[in-house]
Amino acid sequence: MKVRNILYLLFSCILILAGCNTFSAGEKVDLNFNFKEVTEVANVKFNHEIPVFDEKVNNIMPWLASTGASVATGDYNNDGYMDLYFTNSKKGSLNILFQNNGDGSYTKVDSIVSDINQEGISSTALFLDYDNNGTSDLFVGFWGQSKLFKNNGDGTFTEVSEEAGVNLFSYAAKAITLDYDKDGFLDIYVGNYFRSENNLWDLKTTKIMHDDFEHARNGGFNQLYKNNGDGTFTEIAEQINLDDTGWTLATGSADVNHDGYPDIYNANDFGPDVLYINENGKKFKKIIQRNGIGLDTHKGMNADFVDIFHKGELGIYVSNVSKPTYIIEGNDFWYPNDEGQYENIAEELGLNFAGFSWGAKFFDTNNSGEFSLIVTNGFITGKSKDNYWFDLGTLATTPESIVEDTKNWPSIGKKDLSGNENKFLFLNLMQSNNGFENVALQAGIDFTEDGRGVSVVDLDNSGELDLVFANQGGKARVYKNQIEGNNWIKLSLQGVYPSNRDAIGARVTIVQGDKRTLIEKDGGNGFGGQSDPRIHFGIGERKKVDEIIIKWPSGRIQSLKNIEANQTLHIKENNNLPMEEGS
C-alpha cells in the first residue's frame, strides 16, 4: 500500500495538468551568436548502438536499453587540440576515438580503446592523468568490468585495468575524477545503477528494478577507486561513506563549502539525491537533499556547478523529468541561502522545464561573461503514436503490482515515452530581466534524437565554445559556435605536487572591475559528457582582464594581472609560492 500511495502521488499530475501540451520555446531575442551543425564536415561519423539483454525482460527492453551514449573530451596526443571519444552500448559494437586535426576536421583513430565491448558494454568515459606523467589516460565505465587505458605518450594506449585494480563488475552510469584526499593523485568515483549481482544478459530473476519510484535504496553500490600513487587503485567507498545505493545516474564534484576539499553530489534516479561533504579527506558526511519540506525524490540525471551570481558561491544544477499532462518535476538549481541551506530556485530563474532532461552544462555561449545552460533531453522515441506514459501511470497506481519485478510492467513495445524532444539552450539574460530564455531553435540547435551527453568544447581553439552531443541509438552531432564580437580568455592549467598535474579542483577567480567570478576546474561533471578541461570565460567588450586569481589544489595562490584578451594562457603552478594555511 505504501508503494502504491507514493506512486499515485507521482502520477497525480495526469489529472492536475490535463490539457497542458507543450513547454514554451521562448520568445525571440537578439542574439550575437548562432550554432551551425558541422558533424559531416568535421567527419565525426559515429552512430550509437543500443544494447540487447535477456529475453526475460523483453517487455521493457527499450527502458533497460535507454542509456550508454556518452562523449569524453581531452587532448590525448598533447597537440593543443581537443579530441573526442564516444562510447557504444551493444555487445560487439565499437567505441571511437576521434583525433582533432586542428583544421575543423577529425580523423578516426585505430586504437585499442575501440573494440572493447565484448564481455560488457561501455556506458561512461573519462580522460585523466592518473599517474601525473603529462599524458591523458582513459577510464571507461562499463556495464560489466570497467577498463583503464594507460597513455603510452606515442599516440597509443595499453590496457592496465586488472593490474590497476579498477575492473570490479558494476553497472556504471557516470564516472568522475577528483583528488578527494589531496595527496596529489587523481581518484575515480563511479556512480552505479543496477545491483552487480544481476547479470542482465543471463538473468536468474526478473526482480531487478527499483522497489519504489520515490525512495528506492536497492540500486548498485557506488565505488571510489583511491589512487595509491603507484599505478594501482583500491576501492574504498564503503570505508569513507560514499557507497550510495540510490540508483545513481550522475555524480559531480566541487568544493561547495570552501574548505579546500572536493565534495560530491549524487543525482539519483529512484532515491533521494545526496550531497556528500568531504571531511578533510578522511570521510564524507552524507546529507540527504530536501525539496521544501520533503525529500528531493525527483528523478535526478545530472550534476553541474556554477557561480551564476558572481558571488563566489557554487549552485548545483540537477536535471529531472518533466512531461506536460503526465509528470511535472522540473529541473532543480540548488543555491545556498544566507544560512548556508540549499534552496531550489530553478523556477525563479526560468531553468526548471526542459523536457525529459539528461546531460546539462553551464557555459558562456556568447562570451558575455555570463553563464548560459545547455540541456539535452528525450527518453524513448517510439515507432508508434501510442504513449507509454499512461501504462506507467497504471503500473504506479495498481495495488497488486510490484514495481521491482519486470514481469509486472506493461509491455513498451513500439510506444513512445518522451521521445522527439527539442533541446534547450537557456540564454542568460539576468542583466536585463533577471532570468533565462530558451533560444535553442533560434540559435540553430534543432535536432530531436534522444539526447544523453553533451560536451562543451572549443573545437578549433577559436575562443568560441562549441557543442558535441551523444545520442542514444542515434548519430553524434557537432555544432560550431559563431559569435559576433566579445572577447575571451582561456586557461590551460598544470598543477605541481602536491597538486595533481591535471589541476582538478583548482579554483579560478576572474576579476573584472567589481565583478568577481569563480570557476572550479572539474573532473568530468555532467551526465554522459566530459567537457573541455580548459577554463574558458568571456569578457564582453573588454580588452583586458583585471586579474586572474588561481587557488591550486595544494593551497598555493597565484595571481596574474592586466591580461590581454583573446589568448590561451598555459599556466604551470608556481611551487615557490607559500601554501594557504590549513591546506
C-alpha positions in Angstrom: 0.0 0.0 0.0 2.9 2.4 0.8 4.4 1.9 -2.7 1.1 2.4 -4.3 0.4 5.7 -2.5 3.8 7.1 -3.2 3.5 6.3 -6.9 -0.1 7.6 -7.0 1.2 11.0 -5.9 3.9 10.8 -8.6 1.4 10.4 -11.4 -1.4 12.5 -9.9 -0.3 15.3 -12.2 -2.0 13.3 -15.0 -5.2 14.8 -13.6 -3.9 18.1 -12.4 -2.2 19.1 -15.6 -4.7 17.7 -18.1 -4.9 19.9 -21.2 -1.3 21.2 -20.9 0.6 20.1 -24.1 3.9 21.8 -24.5 6.6 23.8 -22.7 7.2 27.3 -24.1 10.0 27.5 -26.7 10.6 31.1 -25.5 10.3 34.5 -27.1 12.7 35.6 -29.9 15.6 37.6 -28.5 18.5 39.4 -30.2 21.5 37.0 -30.4 25.1 37.8 -31.2 25.8 34.1 -31.8 24.5 31.0 -33.6 25.3 27.3 -33.9 25.8 25.6 -37.2 25.8 21.8 -37.4 29.2 20.6 -38.8 29.0 16.9 -38.0 29.6 15.8 -41.6 32.2 18.5 -42.4 34.1 17.6 -39.2 34.0 13.9 -40.2 32.6 12.8 -36.9 30.8 9.7 -38.1 29.5 7.8 -35.1 26.2 6.1 -34.6 25.4 4.8 -31.2 24.0 1.3 -30.9 21.7 0.2 -28.1 22.2 -3.0 -26.1 20.1 -6.2 -26.1 19.6 -8.1 -22.8 18.0 -11.3 -21.6 14.7 -12.0 -23.4 13.0 -12.4 -20.0 12.8 -8.6 -19.9 11.6 -8.1 -23.5 8.5 -6.3 -22.2 10.7 -3.3 -21.0 13.7 -3.8 -23.2 13.6 -0.2 -24.5 13.7 1.1 -20.9 16.7 -1.1 -20.0 18.5 -0.1 -23.2 18.0 3.6 -22.8 21.4 4.7 -21.5 25.1 4.3 -22.5 25.7 7.1 -25.1 28.4 9.4 -23.9 31.3 11.6 -25.1 34.6 12.4 -23.4 36.8 15.3 -24.4 40.6 15.5 -23.9 43.9 16.1 -25.6 45.2 12.6 -25.8 48.2 13.4 -28.0 49.2 16.8 -26.5 48.9 18.8 -29.7 46.8 21.5 -28.1 43.5 20.5 -29.8 40.7 18.6 -28.1 40.0 15.1 -29.2 36.7 13.2 -28.7 35.9 9.7 -27.5 32.4 8.2 -27.9 31.1 5.1 -26.1 28.9 2.4 -27.6 26.4 0.1 -25.9 25.8 -3.0 -27.9 28.0 -6.1 -27.4 30.4 -6.2 -30.3 30.0 -2.5 -31.2 32.9 -0.2 -31.4 33.8 2.9 -29.3 35.5 5.5 -31.4 38.4 7.9 -30.6 38.5 10.9 -33.0 41.7 12.9 -33.3 41.4 16.6 -33.8 43.3 17.6 -36.9 43.3 21.3 -35.9 41.5 22.4 -39.1 38.0 21.8 -38.0 38.1 18.1 -39.0 38.6 14.8 -37.2 40.3 11.5 -38.0 39.1 8.2 -36.6 41.9 6.6 -34.7 42.6 2.8 -35.0 43.2 2.1 -31.3 43.0 -0.5 -28.6 40.3 1.7 -26.9 37.8 0.9 -29.7 37.0 -2.8 -29.8 36.3 -3.3 -26.1 32.5 -4.1 -25.9 32.8 -7.9 -25.9 32.1 -9.1 -22.4 30.3 -6.0 -21.3 29.3 -2.6 -22.7 30.6 0.9 -22.3 28.5 3.5 -20.5 30.7 6.4 -19.5 34.3 7.6 -20.3 36.8 9.9 -18.7 40.2 11.3 -19.7 42.5 11.8 -16.7 46.3 11.8 -16.0 46.2 9.3 -13.2 50.0 8.8 -13.0 50.9 12.5 -13.3 53.2 11.9 -16.3 51.7 14.6 -18.6 49.6 12.4 -20.8 45.8 11.8 -20.7 44.9 8.3 -19.8 41.4 6.9 -20.4 38.9 5.3 -18.0 35.8 3.6 -19.5 33.0 2.8 -17.1 31.1 -0.4 -18.0 28.0 -2.4 -17.5 30.5 -5.2 -16.7 34.1 -4.8 -15.7 35.3 -1.2 -16.2 38.6 -0.6 -18.1 41.6 1.7 -17.7 43.9 2.5 -20.6 47.4 4.0 -19.9 48.5 6.5 -22.4 51.9 5.5 -23.8 52.8 9.0 -25.0 53.2 8.0 -28.6 49.5 8.0 -29.6 48.8 4.5 -28.3 47.3 3.1 -25.2 47.9 0.0 -23.1 45.1 -1.6 -21.0 46.0 -1.8 -17.3 42.6 -2.5 -15.9 43.4 -5.6 -13.9 46.8 -4.7 -12.5 45.4 -1.2 -11.6 42.5 -2.8 -9.8 39.6 -0.8 -11.3 37.8 -3.6 -13.0 35.2 -4.6 -10.4 31.9 -5.6 -12.0 29.2 -3.0 -11.8 26.6 -1.1 -13.8 28.4 2.3 -14.2 26.3 5.2 -15.1 28.8 8.0 -14.6 32.5 8.4 -13.7 34.3 11.5 -12.5 37.8 12.1 -11.2 38.8 14.1 -8.1 41.6 14.2 -5.6 39.4 13.6 -2.6 42.3 13.4 0.0 44.6 15.9 -1.7 47.6 13.5 -2.0 48.4 14.7 -5.5 46.9 11.7 -7.3 43.5 11.6 -9.0 40.9 9.2 -7.7 37.9 7.8 -9.7 34.4 7.9 -8.4 31.8 5.7 -10.2 28.0 6.1 -9.8 26.3 2.8 -10.4 22.8 1.9 -11.3 21.7 -1.8 -11.1 22.9 -4.2 -8.5 26.0 -6.0 -9.5 24.7 -9.5 -8.6 22.3 -9.4 -11.5 23.6 -10.3 -15.0 21.3 -8.5 -17.4 22.3 -10.9 -20.2 21.6 -14.0 -18.2 19.0 -13.2 -15.5 18.2 -15.6 -12.7 15.4 -13.4 -11.5 13.3 -10.6 -13.1 13.2 -8.7 -9.8 15.9 -6.3 -10.9 14.2 -2.9 -10.8 13.8 -0.2 -8.2 11.5 -1.2 -5.3 10.0 2.3 -5.1 9.7 5.2 -7.6 10.5 7.7 -4.8 12.6 6.2 -2.0 14.4 3.2 -3.6 17.7 2.3 -2.0 18.2 -1.0 -3.8 20.5 0.2 -6.6 24.1 -0.7 -7.1 26.8 0.4 -4.7 28.8 3.4 -5.9 32.6 2.9 -6.0 35.5 5.1 -5.0 38.8 4.0 -6.5 41.5 5.5 -4.4 44.7 6.2 -6.3 47.6 4.7 -4.4 50.2 6.7 -6.4 52.0 3.6 -7.7 49.7 2.9 -10.7 47.2 0.9 -8.6 43.9 1.8 -7.1 41.9 0.5 -4.1 38.1 0.6 -3.9 37.2 2.2 -0.6 33.7 3.7 -1.0 32.2 1.9 2.0 35.0 2.8 4.3 34.6 6.6 3.6 30.8 6.6 3.4 30.4 7.0 -0.4 28.7 3.7 -1.2 25.4 5.3 -2.2 22.7 2.8 -3.4 20.2 5.3 -4.7 20.2 4.3 -8.4 22.8 7.0 -9.2 22.7 8.3 -12.8 25.0 11.2 -12.4 27.6 12.4 -10.0 29.6 15.6 -9.8 32.2 17.2 -7.6 33.1 20.6 -6.4 34.2 22.3 -3.1 30.8 23.7 -2.1 31.8 24.7 1.4 35.1 26.4 0.6 37.2 24.2 2.9 39.7 23.2 0.2 38.4 19.6 -0.1 36.2 18.4 -3.0 32.6 17.4 -2.1 30.3 15.1 -4.1 26.7 15.4 -5.3 24.9 12.3 -6.5 21.9 12.8 -8.7 19.8 9.6 -8.0 17.1 8.3 -10.2 14.8 6.5 -7.8 16.1 7.6 -4.4 16.7 11.0 -2.9 19.7 12.9 -4.1 22.7 13.0 -1.8 25.3 15.7 -1.1 28.4 14.3 0.4 30.6 16.8 2.4 34.3 15.9 2.5 35.7 15.9 6.0 39.3 16.7 5.5 39.9 13.8 3.1 39.2 11.2 5.8 35.5 10.6 5.3 32.3 12.0 3.8 29.3 13.3 5.6 26.0 12.3 3.9 23.3 15.0 3.5 20.0 13.8 2.0 18.7 16.6 -0.2 15.3 18.0 0.7 12.9 19.8 -1.6 10.9 22.2 0.5 9.5 20.2 3.5 10.0 16.8 1.9 12.8 14.8 0.5 14.1 15.6 -3.0 12.9 12.5 -4.8 13.0 13.9 -8.3 14.5 11.6 -11.0 18.0 13.1 -10.8 20.1 12.7 -14.0 22.8 15.4 -14.0 25.0 17.4 -11.7 26.8 20.6 -12.6 28.1 23.5 -10.6 28.3 27.2 -11.4 28.8 30.7 -9.8 25.9 32.2 -11.6 25.6 35.3 -9.4 29.3 36.1 -9.3 29.3 35.8 -5.5 31.9 33.0 -5.2 29.1 30.5 -4.3 28.5 27.4 -6.5 24.9 26.5 -7.3 24.1 22.9 -8.3 22.0 22.1 -11.4 20.2 18.8 -11.4 18.2 17.6 -14.4 14.9 15.7 -13.8 11.8 14.6 -15.6 9.0 16.9 -17.0 6.3 15.8 -19.3 3.2 18.0 -19.8 -0.1 16.3 -18.8 1.8 13.5 -17.1 4.6 14.5 -14.7 6.0 17.8 -13.8 9.0 17.6 -11.6 11.1 20.3 -13.2 14.9 20.6 -13.1 16.5 21.9 -9.9 19.0 24.6 -9.3 20.2 24.4 -5.7 21.7 27.6 -4.3 22.8 28.3 -0.7 20.9 31.0 1.2 22.3 33.3 3.8 22.1 30.5 6.4 24.0 28.1 4.1 20.9 26.0 3.4 20.3 25.0 -0.2 17.1 26.2 -1.8 15.7 25.3 -5.2 15.5 28.5 -7.3 15.2 26.9 -10.8 11.6 28.1 -11.3 12.5 31.7 -10.3 15.3 31.7 -12.9 13.2 30.0 -15.6 15.5 26.9 -15.7 13.1 24.3 -14.4 11.4 22.9 -17.5 13.4 21.2 -20.3 11.5 18.0 -21.0 12.9 14.6 -20.1 16.3 16.1 -19.2 19.7 14.3 -19.2 23.1 16.0 -19.7 23.3 19.7 -18.9 26.2 22.1 -18.7 26.7 25.8 -17.9 29.0 27.7 -20.3 29.4 31.2 -21.7 27.7 30.7 -25.0 28.3 34.3 -26.3 31.5 35.4 -24.4 29.4 37.8 -22.4 30.9 36.9 -19.1 27.5 35.3 -18.1 26.8 31.6 -17.8 24.1 30.1 -20.1 22.9 26.5 -19.9 22.6 23.7 -22.5 20.2 20.8 -21.7 19.9 17.7 -23.8 16.8 15.5 -23.4 14.4 12.8 -24.7 13.8 9.3 -23.3 12.5 6.7 -25.8 11.3 7.8 -29.3 8.8 5.1 -30.2 7.8 3.9 -33.7 4.1 4.3 -33.0 1.9 7.2 -31.9 0.9 5.3 -28.7 2.2 6.8 -25.5 3.6 4.6 -22.7 3.1 7.3 -20.0 -0.5 6.0 -19.4 0.8 2.5 -18.9 3.4 3.7 -16.5 0.7 5.6 -14.5 -1.4 2.4 -14.4 1.6 0.5 -13.1 2.2 3.1 -10.4 -1.4 3.0 -9.1 -2.3 -0.7 -9.2 -2.1 -2.2 -5.7 -1.1 -5.7 -6.7 1.8 -4.6 -8.9 5.3 -4.9 -7.5 7.5 -2.5 -9.4 10.7 -4.3 -8.6 9.6 -7.3 -10.8 9.8 -6.6 -14.5 7.0 -9.1 -15.1 4.6 -6.6 -13.7 5.5 -3.9 -16.1 3.2 -3.3 -19.2 5.0 -4.0 -22.4 6.6 -1.0 -24.0 6.8 -2.4 -27.5 7.0 0.4 -30.0 5.3 3.0 -27.8 6.8 6.5 -27.2 8.0 7.7 -23.9 9.0 11.4 -24.1 10.7 11.0 -27.5 11.4 13.6 -30.3 12.1 16.4 -27.8 13.6 19.7 -28.8 16.8 20.6 -26.9 17.1 23.6 -24.6 19.6 26.4 -24.7 18.9 28.7 -21.8 20.4 32.1 -22.6 21.4 34.1 -19.5 19.5 37.4 -19.6 19.8 38.2 -15.9 21.5 41.5 -16.7 18.3 42.7 -18.3 15.3 40.8 -17.0 16.6 38.6 -14.2 16.0 35.3 -15.9 16.8 32.8 -18.7 15.3 32.3 -22.1 15.3 29.2 -24.2 16.8 30.1 -27.6 17.8 26.6 -28.9 15.8 26.7 -32.1 16.6 30.3 -32.8 20.3 29.6 -32.3 20.2 26.7 -34.7 20.1 23.6 -32.4 17.1 21.8 -33.9 17.7 18.0 -33.7 15.3 15.8 -31.8 17.1 12.5 -31.2 17.1 11.1 -27.7 20.0 13.0 -26.2 22.1 11.8 -23.4 25.5 13.5 -23.0 26.8 16.9 -24.1 30.3 18.2 -24.2 31.2 21.9 -24.2 34.5 22.3 -26.1 36.4 24.8 -28.2 37.0 22.5 -31.1 39.3 24.8 -33.2 40.8 27.0 -30.4 38.9 30.0 -31.8 37.7 31.2 -28.5 34.1 30.1 -29.1 32.6 27.3 -27.1 31.1 24.6 -29.4 28.8 21.7 -28.5 29.1 17.9 -29.1 26.1 15.7 -28.4 26.0 11.9 -27.7 22.6 10.5 -28.6 21.1 7.2 -27.6 20.6 4.9 -30.6 21.4 7.8 -32.9 24.2 9.7 -34.5 26.6 12.0 -32.7 26.1 15.7 -33.6 28.6 18.5 -33.6 27.6 22.2 -33.5 30.1 25.0 -34.2 29.5 28.2 -32.3 29.9 31.5 -34.2 30.0 34.7 -32.1 29.9 38.3 -33.4 32.1 40.4 -31.2 33.0 39.9 -27.5 36.4 38.8 -26.2 37.6 35.9 -24.1 40.4 34.3 -22.1 41.3 30.6 -21.8 43.5 28.9 -19.2 45.3 25.6 -19.6 46.4 24.7 -16.0 49.2 22.4 -14.9 49.5 21.5 -11.2 52.7 20.8 -9.4 52.9 18.4 -6.4 51.2 18.3 -4.0 48.6 19.3 -6.6 47.5 16.8 -9.1 49.0 17.5 -12.6 45.6 18.0 -14.2 44.8 20.6 -11.6 41.4 19.2 -11.0 39.8 21.2 -8.1 41.7 24.4 -8.9 39.6 27.4 -8.2 39.9 30.4 -10.6 38.5 33.8 -9.8 38.2 36.2 -12.7 38.2 39.9 -11.6 36.7 42.5 -13.9 36.1 45.8 -12.1 33.8 45.0 -9.2 32.7 41.7 -10.8 34.3 38.5 -9.5 33.5 35.1 -11.0 34.5 31.7 -9.6 35.2 28.8 -11.9 36.3 25.5 -10.4 38.1 23.0 -12.7 36.0 19.9 -12.6 36.8 16.2 -13.3 34.1 15.4 -15.8 30.8 16.7 -14.3 27.7 16.4 -16.4 25.7 13.2 -17.4 27.1 11.4 -20.4 29.7 14.0 -21.1 33.2 15.3 -20.2 33.8 18.8 -21.4 36.9 20.8 -22.4 39.3 20.7 -19.5 40.5 24.2 -20.1 39.0 27.1 -18.1 37.2 29.5 -20.5 35.4 32.7 -19.8 34.1 35.6 -21.8 34.8 39.3 -21.0 32.4 41.0 -23.4 33.8 44.1 -25.0 36.7 44.5 -22.5 40.2 44.3 -24.0 41.8 43.0 -20.8 41.1 41.1 -17.6 42.0 43.0 -14.5 43.1 40.0 -12.5 43.1 36.2 -12.5 43.5 34.5 -9.2 44.2 30.8 -9.1 43.9 28.8 -5.9 45.6 25.5 -6.7 44.6 22.2 -5.1 47.8 22.4 -3.0 46.5 25.7 -1.4 49.0 27.9 -3.3 47.5 31.1 -4.6 48.8 32.6 -7.8 47.8 35.9 -9.3 48.0 37.4 -12.9 47.1 41.0 -13.6 46.1 43.0 -16.7 45.9 40.1 -19.0 45.3 40.8 -22.7 42.1 39.3 -24.2 41.7 36.6 -26.9 44.5 34.2 -25.9 45.1 30.9 -24.3 47.4 31.0 -21.3 49.4 27.9 -20.3 50.0 28.3 -16.6 52.1 26.0 -14.5 51.7 26.2 -10.8 54.5 28.2 -9.1 55.8 25.9 -6.4 57.8 28.7 -4.8 54.6 30.3 -3.5 53.5 29.6 0.0 50.6 27.3 0.7 47.5 28.7 2.3 47.3 27.9 6.0 45.3 24.7 6.6 45.8 23.3 3.1 
